[in-house]
Amino acid sequence: MQSIFFAIGALSASIAVAAGAFGAHALKHRLDPEMLTIFEIGVRYQMYHALALLCVALAGSKWPGKLLNAGGWLFIIGTLFFSGSLYQLSLTGTKWLGAITPIGGGIWLAGWICIGLGALKHRERI
């Protein structure tokens, strides 16, 4: 599972870099400042959670378990909901997509809780 999380984390980070460059260059003069800010928030949080997924992959070699795996999958799903909805909102202006964003944030919170509990389960090895 660690190699899958590491590969997806690396892919997600590369997508975040590409999206950030796209936003800074191609969208800067096409989107109004509010929509560009929304797009950039999606990029920023995608990168945070891509890096977190890399950490999950590395931590999994020390503290393997279902909680860590669940946290990794929740980071992936949260990214799709949170960042994906912000990208769609900023590019299409479809306002109802903003209602999906907090779902992604909640999924990320659940992922962080799983990661923390997974580490505590192995606290004798920390």
C-alpha positions as CSV (number, residue, x, y, z in Angstrom):
1,M,0.0,0.0,0.0
2,Q,2.9,2.4,0.7
3,S,4.1,2.4,-2.9
4,I,0.6,3.1,-4.1
5,F,0.2,6.1,-1.7
6,F,3.7,7.3,-2.6
7,A,3.0,7.1,-6.3
8,I,-0.4,8.8,-6.0
9,G,1.1,11.5,-3.7
10,A,3.8,12.2,-6.2
11,L,1.3,12.4,-9.0
12,S,-1.0,14.7,-7.0
13,A,1.9,17.0,-6.2
14,S,2.9,17.2,-9.9
15,I,-0.7,18.0,-10.8
16,A,-0.7,20.7,-8.1
17,V,2.5,22.2,-9.6
18,A,1.0,22.1,-13.1
19,A,-2.3,23.6,-11.9
20,G,-0.4,26.4,-10.0
21,A,1.5,27.3,-13.1
22,F,-1.6,27.2,-15.2
23,G,-3.4,29.5,-12.7
24,A,-0.5,31.9,-12.5
25,H,0.0,32.2,-16.3
26,A,-3.0,31.1,-18.2
27,L,-5.8,32.1,-15.8
28,K,-4.4,35.3,-14.3
29,H,-6.1,37.5,-16.9
30,R,-9.1,35.2,-17.7
31,L,-10.5,34.8,-14.2
32,D,-11.7,37.6,-11.9
33,P,-9.5,37.9,-8.7
34,E,-12.0,36.1,-6.5
35,M,-12.2,33.1,-8.8
36,L,-8.4,33.0,-9.1
37,T,-8.1,33.0,-5.4
38,I,-10.5,30.1,-5.1
39,F,-8.4,28.2,-7.7
40,E,-5.2,28.9,-5.8
41,I,-6.8,27.6,-2.6
42,G,-7.5,24.4,-4.4
43,V,-3.9,24.1,-5.6
44,R,-2.5,24.9,-2.1
45,Y,-4.5,22.3,-0.3
46,Q,-3.9,19.7,-3.0
47,M,-0.2,20.2,-2.5
48,Y,-0.5,20.0,1.3
49,H,-2.3,16.7,1.1
50,A,-0.1,15.3,-1.7
51,L,2.9,15.9,0.7
52,A,0.9,14.4,3.5
53,L,0.2,11.3,1.4
54,L,3.9,10.9,0.8
55,C,4.4,11.0,4.6
56,V,1.6,8.4,5.0
57,A,3.5,6.2,2.6
58,L,6.7,6.6,4.6
59,A,5.0,6.2,7.9
60,G,3.3,3.0,6.7
61,S,6.7,1.3,6.6
62,K,7.1,2.0,10.4
63,W,3.5,1.8,11.6
64,P,1.5,-0.3,9.2
65,G,-2.2,-0.8,9.8
66,K,-5.7,-0.2,8.7
67,L,-6.0,3.3,10.3
68,L,-3.0,4.6,8.3
69,N,-4.3,3.0,5.1
70,A,-7.8,4.5,5.8
71,G,-6.1,7.9,6.3
72,G,-4.3,7.7,3.0
73,W,-7.4,6.9,1.1
74,L,-9.3,9.7,2.9
75,F,-6.6,12.1,1.8
76,I,-7.0,11.0,-1.8
77,I,-10.8,11.2,-1.7
78,G,-10.7,14.5,0.2
79,T,-8.5,16.0,-2.5
80,L,-10.9,15.0,-5.2
81,F,-13.8,16.6,-3.4
82,F,-12.1,19.7,-2.0
83,S,-9.7,20.7,-4.6
84,G,-11.7,19.3,-7.5
85,S,-14.8,21.3,-6.5
86,L,-12.8,24.5,-6.2
87,Y,-11.2,24.0,-9.6
88,Q,-14.6,23.4,-11.1
89,L,-16.2,26.3,-9.3
90,S,-13.4,28.7,-10.3
91,L,-13.3,27.6,-14.0
92,T,-17.1,27.2,-14.6
93,G,-18.6,29.6,-12.0
94,T,-21.1,26.9,-11.0
95,K,-21.9,28.1,-7.5
96,W,-23.5,24.9,-6.1
97,L,-20.1,23.2,-6.4
98,G,-19.0,25.3,-3.4
99,A,-21.3,23.1,-1.3
100,I,-19.1,20.1,-2.1
101,T,-15.9,21.7,-0.8
102,P,-16.7,21.3,2.9
103,I,-17.4,17.6,2.4
104,G,-13.8,17.3,1.1
105,G,-12.5,19.2,4.1
106,G,-14.5,16.9,6.4
107,I,-13.0,13.9,4.7
108,W,-9.5,15.3,5.2
109,L,-10.2,15.8,8.9
110,A,-11.3,12.2,9.1
111,G,-8.0,11.2,7.4
112,W,-5.9,13.2,9.8
113,I,-7.8,11.6,12.7
114,C,-7.1,8.2,11.3
115,I,-3.4,9.0,10.9
116,G,-3.1,10.3,14.4
117,L,-4.9,7.3,15.9
118,G,-2.8,4.9,13.7
119,A,0.4,6.5,15.1
120,L,-0.9,6.3,18.7
121,K,-1.7,2.6,18.2
122,H,2.0,2.1,17.7
123,R,3.2,4.7,20.3
124,E,5.7,2.2,21.7
125,R,7.6,2.5,18.4
126,I,7.4,6.3,18.1
